[in-house]
Amino acid sequence: MSPRYAPPLTIEHALLGLLDEQPLHGYDLYQRLLAPDALGTVWPLKQSQFYALLSKLEQAGYLTITQEQPGGYPPRKMLHLTTQARRRFRRG
């Protein structure tokens, strides 16, 4: 029997998966991650830990962050996956 490849079960991998669907604002990503029908009930994460993970992913070259200023609101950071991150996520 050959060993099967198991993708990494990390919170970073989950973040890449959520951002692979579409770019999101940090707070929106945090809410999706912790939603009761998502990982929130089994993988608790404080907001400070979450933003530290985003910083780590950006430093690793997996995220780019742009400023967006939606009609009359203060600028918000939009998180985008890099090509390198998409490859890593899809590879597992």
Secondary structure, DSSP 8 states (H G I E B T S, - for coil): ----------HHHHHHHHHHH--EEHHHHHHHHTSTTTTTTTS---HHHHHHHHHHHHHTTSEEEEEE--TTS--EEEEEE-HHHHHHHHH-
